[in-house]
Amino acid sequence: MRIVVTGGAGALGSLVVAEGRSRGHDTASISRRNGVDLATGRGLSEALAGADVVINCASNPRKPAPVDIEGTRHLVQAIEPGTHIVQISIVGCDRNPFGYYRAKTQAEQILAESDRPVTIVRATQFHDFAATMARSLTLGPVALGVRGLACQPVETRWVASRLLDHAEEARPQGCRRATDLAGPAVFTLPEIASRLRTHAGRGVPRVLTLPPVGGVLRSFANRTNLPSGEVEIGGASFDDWLAGQ
Ligand SMILES: NC(=O)c1ccc[n+]([C@@H]2O[C@H](COP(=O)([O-])OP(=O)(O)OC[C@H]3O[C@@H](n4cnc5c(N)ncnc54)[C@H](OP(=O)(O)O)[C@@H]3O)[C@@H](O)[C@H]2O)c1
Protein backbone atom coordinates (compact mmCIF):
# COMPACT_ATOMS: atom_id res chain seq x y z
CA MET A 1 0.00 0.00 0.00
CA ARG A 2 1.31 3.51 -0.80
CA ILE A 3 0.87 5.80 2.21
CA VAL A 4 1.71 9.51 2.22
CA VAL A 5 2.09 11.14 5.63
CA THR A 6 1.74 14.93 5.76
CA GLY A 7 3.74 16.46 8.59
CA GLY A 8 5.82 13.30 8.41
CA ALA A 9 8.73 15.02 10.17
CA GLY A 10 6.62 16.00 13.20
CA ALA A 11 6.23 14.29 16.57
CA LEU A 12 3.30 12.13 15.50
CA GLY A 13 4.03 12.02 11.77
CA SER A 14 7.55 10.67 12.20
CA LEU A 15 6.20 7.75 14.25
CA VAL A 16 3.51 7.11 11.63
CA VAL A 17 6.16 7.03 8.89
CA ALA A 18 8.38 4.64 10.88
CA GLU A 19 5.45 2.34 11.71
CA GLY A 20 4.20 2.40 8.10
CA ARG A 21 7.63 1.35 6.85
CA SER A 22 7.98 -1.35 9.50
CA ARG A 23 4.63 -2.77 8.35
CA GLY A 24 6.03 -2.99 4.82
CA HIS A 25 4.09 -0.11 3.26
CA ASP A 26 5.61 2.24 0.67
CA THR A 27 5.46 5.22 3.03
CA ALA A 28 6.41 8.78 2.06
CA SER A 29 6.79 11.76 4.36
CA ILE A 30 5.86 15.22 3.12
CA SER A 31 6.37 18.61 4.73
CA ARG A 32 7.88 21.96 3.83
CA ARG A 33 11.37 20.57 4.34
CA ASN A 34 10.92 18.41 1.25
CA GLY A 35 9.22 21.12 -0.76
CA VAL A 36 5.54 20.46 -0.07
CA ASP A 37 3.56 23.29 1.49
CA LEU A 38 -0.02 22.65 2.51
CA ALA A 39 -0.64 26.34 3.08
CA THR A 40 -0.09 27.16 -0.60
CA GLY A 41 -0.64 23.71 -2.11
CA ARG A 42 2.87 23.81 -3.63
CA GLY A 43 4.08 20.33 -4.62
CA LEU A 44 0.98 18.63 -3.21
CA SER A 45 -0.53 16.99 -6.32
CA GLU A 46 2.83 15.47 -7.31
CA ALA A 47 3.46 14.21 -3.78
CA LEU A 48 0.00 12.65 -3.51
CA ALA A 49 0.00 10.93 -6.92
CA GLY A 50 -0.66 7.21 -6.59
CA ALA A 51 -1.36 7.30 -2.85
CA ASP A 52 -3.83 4.75 -1.49
CA VAL A 53 -4.00 6.60 1.82
CA VAL A 54 -2.95 10.03 3.08
CA ILE A 55 -2.49 10.31 6.84
CA ASN A 56 -2.78 14.02 7.60
CA CYS A 57 -0.53 14.91 10.53
CA ALA A 58 0.50 18.40 9.33
CA SER A 59 -0.48 21.19 11.66
CA ASN A 60 0.52 24.59 12.97
CA PRO A 61 -1.05 25.21 16.39
CA ARG A 62 0.31 28.78 16.53
CA LYS A 63 -1.11 29.74 13.13
CA PRO A 64 -3.66 27.08 12.23
CA ALA A 65 -5.65 28.90 9.54
CA PRO A 66 -3.15 28.41 6.66
CA VAL A 67 -2.19 24.81 7.46
CA ASP A 68 -5.02 23.17 9.39
CA ILE A 69 -7.89 24.87 7.53
CA GLU A 70 -6.62 26.00 4.11
CA GLY A 71 -4.13 23.12 4.02
CA THR A 72 -6.98 20.64 4.48
CA ARG A 73 -8.86 22.32 1.62
CA HIS A 74 -5.76 22.07 -0.57
CA LEU A 75 -5.40 18.41 0.38
CA VAL A 76 -8.98 17.63 -0.64
CA GLN A 77 -8.49 19.46 -3.96
CA ALA A 78 -5.15 17.84 -4.78
CA ILE A 79 -5.94 14.27 -3.84
CA GLU A 80 -6.96 11.67 -6.42
CA PRO A 81 -10.57 10.47 -6.18
CA GLY A 82 -10.66 7.33 -4.06
CA THR A 83 -7.59 8.10 -1.95
CA HIS A 84 -8.51 7.53 1.69
CA ILE A 85 -7.70 10.45 4.03
CA VAL A 86 -7.00 9.52 7.66
CA GLN A 87 -7.21 12.71 9.71
CA ILE A 88 -5.84 13.11 13.23
CA SER A 89 -7.96 15.43 15.35
CA ILE A 90 -8.40 16.27 19.02
CA VAL A 91 -10.93 14.90 21.52
CA GLY A 92 -13.53 17.56 22.34
CA CYS A 93 -12.24 20.08 19.77
CA ASP A 94 -15.83 20.98 18.88
CA ARG A 95 -16.66 21.71 22.53
CA ASN A 96 -13.94 24.29 23.23
CA PRO A 97 -13.70 27.88 21.89
CA PHE A 98 -9.86 27.70 21.78
CA GLY A 99 -8.81 29.00 18.33
CA TYR A 100 -6.66 25.97 17.49
CA TYR A 101 -9.48 23.60 18.43
CA ARG A 102 -11.93 25.61 16.31
CA ALA A 103 -9.52 25.18 13.40
CA LYS A 104 -9.35 21.42 14.01
CA THR A 105 -13.16 21.31 13.99
CA GLN A 106 -13.26 23.31 10.76
CA ALA A 107 -10.79 20.88 9.18
CA GLU A 108 -13.07 17.99 10.19
CA GLN A 109 -16.03 19.80 8.59
CA ILE A 110 -14.14 20.41 5.33
CA LEU A 111 -13.36 16.69 5.16
CA ALA A 112 -16.89 15.64 6.11
CA GLU A 113 -18.33 17.85 3.36
CA SER A 114 -15.89 16.58 0.72
CA ASP A 115 -16.86 13.56 -1.35
CA ARG A 116 -13.64 11.78 -0.33
CA PRO A 117 -13.32 8.63 1.77
CA VAL A 118 -12.28 10.00 5.16
CA THR A 119 -11.62 8.57 8.61
CA ILE A 120 -11.38 11.13 11.43
CA VAL A 121 -9.53 9.91 14.51
CA ARG A 122 -9.58 12.12 17.59
CA ALA A 123 -6.99 11.64 20.32
CA THR A 124 -6.41 13.26 23.70
CA GLN A 125 -3.24 15.25 24.48
CA PHE A 126 0.01 13.34 23.94
CA HIS A 127 2.18 12.51 26.98
CA ASP A 128 4.99 14.85 25.89
CA PHE A 129 2.56 17.71 25.32
CA ALA A 130 0.98 17.21 28.75
CA ALA A 131 4.50 17.20 30.24
CA THR A 132 5.38 20.43 28.41
CA MET A 133 2.21 22.10 29.70
CA ALA A 134 2.88 20.96 33.28
CA ARG A 135 6.52 22.15 33.08
CA SER A 136 5.47 25.55 31.78
CA LEU A 137 3.12 25.92 34.76
CA THR A 138 5.74 24.93 37.34
CA LEU A 139 7.53 27.91 38.84
CA GLY A 140 10.40 26.68 41.00
CA PRO A 141 8.86 24.45 43.67
CA VAL A 142 5.28 25.59 42.92
CA ALA A 143 3.02 23.82 40.45
CA LEU A 144 0.12 25.91 39.19
CA GLY A 145 -3.18 24.23 38.50
CA VAL A 146 -6.53 25.42 37.24
CA ARG A 147 -9.52 24.27 39.25
CA GLY A 148 -11.23 21.40 37.43
CA LEU A 149 -8.70 21.18 34.58
CA ALA A 150 -7.36 17.72 33.81
CA CYS A 151 -6.13 15.66 30.90
CA GLN A 152 -6.01 12.00 29.95
CA PRO A 153 -2.72 11.89 28.07
CA VAL A 154 -1.96 9.21 25.54
CA GLU A 155 1.18 7.64 24.10
CA THR A 156 1.97 9.18 20.68
CA ARG A 157 3.41 5.89 19.38
CA TRP A 158 0.14 4.07 20.09
CA VAL A 159 -1.88 6.79 18.34
CA ALA A 160 0.47 6.42 15.34
CA SER A 161 -0.15 2.67 15.23
CA ARG A 162 -3.95 3.13 15.43
CA LEU A 163 -3.78 5.62 12.51
CA LEU A 164 -1.98 2.93 10.50
CA ASP A 165 -4.63 0.37 11.50
CA HIS A 166 -7.31 2.70 10.12
CA ALA A 167 -5.25 3.26 6.98
CA GLU A 168 -5.13 -0.51 6.41
CA GLU A 169 -8.91 -0.92 6.75
CA ALA A 170 -11.21 -0.82 3.72
CA ARG A 171 -11.74 2.80 2.72
CA PRO A 172 -15.07 4.11 4.01
CA GLN A 173 -17.93 5.43 1.91
CA GLY A 174 -17.81 9.15 2.73
CA CYS A 175 -16.64 10.35 6.13
CA ARG A 176 -16.57 8.24 9.28
CA ARG A 177 -15.57 9.15 12.84
CA ALA A 178 -13.44 6.49 14.48
CA THR A 179 -13.68 5.82 18.21
CA ASP A 180 -11.78 8.45 20.21
CA LEU A 181 -8.33 7.45 21.52
CA ALA A 182 -7.15 8.19 25.07
CA GLY A 183 -4.54 7.06 27.54
CA PRO A 184 -5.23 4.98 30.65
CA ALA A 185 -5.45 7.68 33.37
CA VAL A 186 -6.73 11.18 34.10
CA PHE A 187 -4.38 13.69 35.78
CA THR A 188 -4.47 17.31 36.86
CA LEU A 189 -1.48 19.31 35.63
CA PRO A 190 -0.01 19.54 39.18
CA GLU A 191 -0.22 15.73 39.36
CA ILE A 192 1.82 15.57 36.17
CA ALA A 193 4.21 18.26 37.48
CA SER A 194 4.70 16.19 40.63
CA ARG A 195 5.58 13.09 38.58
CA LEU A 196 8.02 15.11 36.47
CA ARG A 197 9.77 16.55 39.53
CA THR A 198 10.00 13.16 41.21
CA HIS A 199 11.40 11.69 37.99
CA ALA A 200 14.01 14.48 37.95
CA GLY A 201 14.97 13.64 41.57
CA ARG A 202 13.40 16.76 43.03
CA GLY A 203 10.81 17.11 45.78
CA VAL A 204 7.08 17.09 45.34
CA PRO A 205 5.94 20.62 44.35
CA ARG A 206 3.55 22.78 46.33
CA VAL A 207 0.31 23.23 44.44
CA LEU A 208 -1.37 26.56 43.84
CA THR A 209 -4.80 26.16 42.26
CA LEU A 210 -6.27 29.10 40.36
CA PRO A 211 -9.85 29.60 39.19
CA PRO A 212 -10.52 29.19 35.46
CA VAL A 213 -10.76 32.59 33.80
CA GLY A 214 -12.21 33.09 30.31
CA GLY A 215 -14.15 30.79 28.02
CA VAL A 216 -11.23 28.62 26.94
CA LEU A 217 -10.02 27.82 30.46
CA ARG A 218 -13.59 27.35 31.69
CA SER A 219 -14.12 24.87 28.88
CA PHE A 220 -10.97 22.95 29.84
CA ALA A 221 -12.08 23.17 33.50
CA ASN A 222 -15.34 21.52 32.42
CA ARG A 223 -13.14 18.74 31.02
CA THR A 224 -14.36 19.05 27.45
CA ASN A 225 -10.93 17.68 26.45
CA LEU A 226 -11.69 14.32 28.06
CA PRO A 227 -13.57 11.67 26.11
CA SER A 228 -17.28 11.76 26.84
CA GLY A 229 -18.62 9.01 24.63
CA GLU A 230 -17.23 5.79 23.27
CA VAL A 231 -13.47 5.70 23.79
CA GLU A 232 -10.64 3.30 23.11
CA ILE A 233 -8.08 3.32 25.93
CA GLY A 234 -4.57 2.19 25.10
CA GLY A 235 -0.85 2.82 24.85
CA ALA A 236 1.73 3.11 27.60
CA SER A 237 0.67 4.88 30.78
CA PHE A 238 2.12 8.31 31.52
CA ASP A 239 4.31 6.79 34.27
CA ASP A 240 5.69 4.10 31.96
CA TRP A 241 6.29 6.69 29.23
CA LEU A 242 8.09 8.94 31.72
CA ALA A 243 10.23 6.07 32.99
CA GLY A 244 11.46 5.63 29.40
CA GLN A 245 12.49 9.29 29.01
N1 LIG B 1 0.34 17.16 20.42
C1 LIG B 1 -0.78 16.68 20.96
O1 LIG B 1 -0.93 16.58 22.18
C2 LIG B 1 -1.90 16.23 20.03
C3 LIG B 1 -3.03 15.57 20.57
C4 LIG B 1 -4.05 15.15 19.69
C5 LIG B 1 -3.94 15.39 18.32
N2 LIG B 1 -2.84 16.05 17.87
C6 LIG B 1 -2.74 16.33 16.42
O2 LIG B 1 -1.67 15.59 15.88
C7 LIG B 1 -1.16 16.28 14.74
C8 LIG B 1 0.35 16.30 14.80
O3 LIG B 1 0.77 16.94 15.97
P1 LIG B 1 2.32 16.99 16.32
O4 LIG B 1 2.39 17.30 17.77
O5 LIG B 1 2.99 15.77 15.78
O6 LIG B 1 2.77 18.28 15.47
P2 LIG B 1 4.24 18.75 15.09
O7 LIG B 1 5.28 17.93 15.76
O8 LIG B 1 4.25 20.23 15.30
O9 LIG B 1 4.34 18.46 13.51
C9 LIG B 1 3.62 19.22 12.60
C10 LIG B 1 4.12 18.90 11.21
O10 LIG B 1 3.39 19.72 10.29
C11 LIG B 1 4.30 20.15 9.27
N3 LIG B 1 3.84 21.41 8.71
C12 LIG B 1 3.65 22.60 9.35
N4 LIG B 1 3.28 23.55 8.47
C13 LIG B 1 3.24 22.95 7.25
C14 LIG B 1 2.94 23.39 5.94
N5 LIG B 1 2.61 24.68 5.69
N6 LIG B 1 2.98 22.50 4.93
C15 LIG B 1 3.33 21.21 5.15
N7 LIG B 1 3.62 20.72 6.36
C16 LIG B 1 3.59 21.58 7.40
C17 LIG B 1 5.64 20.32 9.99
O11 LIG B 1 6.72 20.10 9.10
P3 LIG B 1 7.54 21.29 8.39
O12 LIG B 1 7.77 22.34 9.43
O13 LIG B 1 8.77 20.63 7.86
O14 LIG B 1 6.66 21.77 7.28
C18 LIG B 1 5.60 19.16 10.98
O15 LIG B 1 6.16 18.00 10.41
C19 LIG B 1 -1.83 17.67 14.72
O16 LIG B 1 -2.87 17.65 13.77
C20 LIG B 1 -2.43 17.79 16.12
O17 LIG B 1 -3.59 18.56 16.15
C21 LIG B 1 -1.81 16.47 18.66
The ligand as an ORCA input file, in Angstrom:
! r2SCAN-3c Opt
* xyz 0 1
  N       0.343     17.164     20.424
  C      -0.777     16.683     20.961
  O      -0.933     16.575     22.182
  C      -1.901     16.231     20.034
  C      -3.028     15.570     20.566
  C      -4.047     15.146     19.692
  C      -3.945     15.394     18.325
  N      -2.836     16.054     17.867
  C      -2.741     16.331     16.425
  O      -1.670     15.594     15.882
  C      -1.158     16.283     14.742
  C       0.352     16.304     14.795
  O       0.768     16.937     15.971
  P       2.320     16.987     16.318
  O       2.389     17.300     17.771
  O       2.994     15.773     15.780
  O       2.769     18.278     15.470
  P       4.243     18.750     15.088
  O       5.281     17.934     15.760
  O       4.251     20.234     15.299
  O       4.335     18.456     13.512
  C       3.619     19.219     12.603
  C       4.119     18.904     11.209
  O       3.390     19.719     10.290
  C       4.299     20.145      9.273
  N       3.841     21.414      8.708
  C       3.647     22.596      9.348
  N       3.284     23.549      8.472
  C       3.242     22.946      7.246
  C       2.938     23.394      5.944
  N       2.610     24.682      5.689
  N       2.983     22.505      4.926
  C       3.332     21.210      5.148
  N       3.623     20.721      6.355
  C       3.588     21.578      7.402
  C       5.639     20.316      9.992
  O       6.720     20.104      9.102
  P       7.535     21.293      8.392
  O       7.771     22.343      9.427
  O       8.766     20.627      7.860
  O       6.662     21.769      7.282
  C       5.600     19.156     10.984
  O       6.163     17.997     10.409
  C      -1.828     17.670     14.722
  O      -2.872     17.649     13.775
  C      -2.426     17.791     16.120
  O      -3.588     18.563     16.147
  C      -1.810     16.471     18.659
*
